[in-house]
Amino acid sequence: MTLCIPNGIIGKEKEADTGVGNGDFRMDGMDNKERIMQCAEELFYAKGYDAAGVQEIVDMAGVTKPTLYYYFGSKRGLLEAILDAKAQTLKLRVQEQMGRPGDIKKKLHCLADVYYDFFQEEHKFYLLLMALFYSARENEAYQTVKPYLGDFYRWVRQFFDNASRELGNMNGRQEQFAISFIGALNQFLVFLWDQGTPRDQGQRQIDALVDQYLHGIFS
């Protein structure tokens, strides 16, 4: 992923959207585990992984530290649980689209739609994911998130590996296509979000981006 978002500043750009400390944050009906995960995601997004402490998380969730450690073992285990839950949702959607019939043009549009829809639903998680990837390489947050972003890349790489049977001009450049596509898509997703682009208008712009990318592949 090629977008650089320094860790801990995501929530500052759209502070009212973080849900931390305002009336928009809802935890009704959640059990302790779900509540801890929700609060941690909000705080990691708003403050950054390193700046959000365990005490702050449990205070917001209305539980004790032993409860957090019972479910997750550690702060890192809590982050892994959040990543597991959200990444699995995206993985299932990508696999569903990859298994459907269609030519490369249709499938690439569908793949972009999956990422766009997921970003719309889980923008805090998605931005957090990218921010953590640009942590220092020795940082615990980077070490935790790296495998998940590796999965994101492999899903797109698999698409281009499959497409190489349909396209004769890839010449072993599947990796380049995958990196450039996911990088451009991520950059565009964040741009649309920062601009407050309505969802239907954003969908048209995503379609135009994919068409432009396909033109480069087929030219």
Disulfide bonds with the S-S distance in Angstrom:
none
